[in-house]
Amino acid sequence: MALTDTVIRKAKAKDAAYRLSDGGGLYLQVTPAGGKLWRWKYRFEGREKLMTFGSYPDVSLSQARERHATARKRLATGTDPMAERKAEKAAAEDFLHHPISLEAQSIAFGPTAAQRHKVLITRRGKHIERELRYMVSCRITAPGESAGVHSCLGGGSNPIRSPQAVSCRKSFCMNASRAG
């Protein structure tokens, strides 16, 4: 006789654990503490095995039957459903403890924030290095002479004319001419 939801709800705890069978090895075990656990008893390679599907209000009767049917299909193909579940769980735990490398992450998910930051810092560093080379190559004349400022702002063989570069060169040349 197949179980019904009404029978399951009315099942009360007793002094000892007992089972309410649904068929095909699937049953609901009612514990003395009042817990109702879905279990499936099956044989694989001559050994009796027990697989659990969860507790009763969390896993409904229809969900337990679906999980049972899926597990029976796996068993029919010649694989142990319990061993397969354990392997999946071990693989998930292994993934959590050994995350994939940054290269694999960037291939799978695109660049991470840390990788984008690294590229940005590298670009800024190259820009600053280029600016410093340009400023050092500037002729800085004596204080008060405008030729030094003029040569840094516009002169030279390869001037960089972005607003940031102009303000950076301007402050550098002014400070350098005051110090000298």
N, C-alpha and C positions, 0 to 999 in steps of 0.2 A: 504494500500500500504506500503510495506516495504521500509525502508530507504536505500539509497546507499551512498557510501563515497563521491561521487560528490555532491550530494544534501547537505550533511553536510558541506563540505568545502565552498560551495557557500552561506550558510546561513549567513546573515548579521544582525547586531544588529538593533533593532527598538526602538521606544520610550517606548514601554512596552515589558515585557517578553512574549515570545510565545513558543509553543511546536511543535516539529516535531515527530509524532508518528511512532513507529516501529511495534507495535502490541503486544498483551498480556499484556498491561499496561506499557510497556517500552517506554520511550520517551526521546528525547533530548530537554532540555530547553535552549533556547538562551536568555541570559539576556541583558538588555540595555547597559551594559558595554562591551558586546561582548563575555562573557564567555559562554561555551557550556557544560552543565552538564547532565550526564546520570542519569535518575531517573526511579523508578518503583513504580507505584501506585497499591496497592493491598488491599484486605480486609482480616482481621483475627478476628474471633469471633465477627463479625458484625461491626467492626470498620475499618474505612479507615486508611491505613498507607502508608508512603512514605519512600522508601529506595533509597539511592544514591549509584552509582557505580563508581564515579569519573568524571573528566572533559575530554572533547574530545581530544585533541591530545594525552594526557597521556594514556587514555583508548580508544582503537580503537573500531570500530563498532563490530567486531567479538568478542573481549574480553567482551564488554558490553553484547552481546547476550549470551556468555558462562556463565557469572556471573548471568544473568537473569534466564537462564535455571536451574542453580544450586539452586538458591533461590526458584524458582517455585517447584522444586522437594522437597525441605524442607517443603514448605508450604503444598504440597500434603500429606506429612506424618503426618501433624497435628502440626508441630512446627512453631513458629513464627521466620522467618529468621532474622528479625531485632533484636529480643531479644537474639537469639543465637549469633549473631555477637557482641552485647554489652557484653554478658557474656564472650566471648572469649577475648575481649579487656580488660575487668576488670581483668580477670585471668592473662593476660600478664602484666598489670600494677602492680598487686599484687605481682607477681613474682619479678619484678624489685625492688619494695620497700621492700620486705621481702625475701632476698636471702636465699637459703637453708643453713643449718648448715654445719660446716666443716666435721662432720661425714658423712652426706649424700653426700657431695661433694666427699669425699674420696671413698665412696662406688661407686658412679656413674662415677667419672672421674679419680680415682686413687689419690695418695697423692699429696697435693699441695706443692709448694716450701717451704712454711712456715713450713709445717709438716715435710718435709725432713730435713730442717735446724734444727728443734727441735730435731729430732732423732740424727743427726750428733753431735750437741752440747752435748746431753746426753751421747753419746758414748765417746766423747773426755773428758767430765767431769769425767766419770768413769775411763778412762785410766789415767788421771792426778791424780785422787785420789789414785789409785792403786800404781802409781809411788811414790807419796809422802809418802804413808805408808811404802813402801819399803825403801825409802831414810831415813826416820826417824828411821827405825829399824836397819840401818847400824851402825856399830861401827865407829865413827870418832875419830881418835886418835889425838895426839898433832901435831902441824904444823911441817912439814918436814918429818914426818914418812910416809912411803909409805904403811903401813899396812891398814890405813883408806881408802885410795883411792882404794887399792887392794880389800878390803872387799866389797866396794860398787860396784865395777865394775864386780866382778866375784863371790864373796863369798855370803854366805847367804843360807837359806834353799830353796828359790824359786826364783832364779834370772830371770829377764826379759832380754832377749838378743837381742831385736830388735835394729837396729842402732840408732833410735831416743831415745830409752830408755837409751842406753849406753851413748850417748852424753849428755842427760839430767842429768843422774846420775853423769857423769864425772864432769860437770860444778858445780853441787850442792856440790859434795864432795870436790872439789878443793876450792870453795868459803867458805864452812863451815870450812875447815881446816885452811884457812888463817885467818878467823875471830876469831878462838879459840886460 
